[in-house]
Amino acid sequence: MTRAASVIDRFDELLEQTKQRAPSRRLVTADEVGLATAALACDFARIVTGETLYMDGGYNIMGG
């Protein structure tokens, strides 16, 4: 979840719930997203295609 959704009622509560549910127990930072993006943009990652990279501290693996 990002601040773009901050118009949602009880947004801060939703962020806290996300932190508690994610295995990392924290929210991803903009710097971490930037570093992962830079890694994918380098020549070492040229073979990576058509993937969805979840940068959410493991939140997506916790299911519904």
C-alpha positions, 0 to 999 in steps of 0.5 A, a space after each residue: 500500500 502506498 500514500 497514494 491511497 491515503 484518501 481511504 478511511 482509516 488508511 494508517 490503520 490499514 498500513 499498521 495491519 499490513 505491517 503486522 501481517 507481513 513476515 518482515 513486520 515492516 513496510 517497504 521503503 522507496 529506497 528498497 524499491 529503487 534498489 530492486 529496480 536498479 538491480 533489474 535494470 543492470 546487465 546481470 538481470 537481462 535474462 529476467 523477463 515477464 516476472 512480477 516482483 512483489 516488493 512487499 516484505 512477504 505480504 503477498 505470500 500470506 494469502 487472502 
